[in-house]
């Protein structure tokens, strides 16, 4: 009976991670605090203590519900509020171009693989880029490492 109860229980929420198993920011509050911590420390790996203090300080003002589509904007708002010389839109462009994502501990990461892909690709519809091959692009399903449909 105990084993059956254990197996049938829900696993709960599992936060997202990058390829190095670094926890990613997944809410507006976590994104904002990642940006604030990054700008104050100038450390791309973050600062666990400073990010936690920021989340505690701002928990009543911002949502900590997982909403991955709002993380980048909150991160860039914090970057601009903490003396980034550009705009929120420029910050968003840099994140997208370099495939950076804010981390839970107040840094950024660019470590992705097939098991843990860049989060933006899951939340954004991207126009297909021409492949530039001599014969042109093909439609259909391909095998990884294979030569054709």
Buried (B, 14 or more C-beta within 10 A) or exposed (E): EEEEEEEEEEEEEEEBBBBEEBBBBBBBBBBBBBBBBBBBBEBEBBBBEBBBBBBEEBEEEBEBEBBBEBBBBBBBBBBBEEEBEEEBEBBBEBBBEEBBBBBBBBBBBEBBEEEBBBBBEEEEEEEEEEEEEEEEEEEEEEEEEEEEE
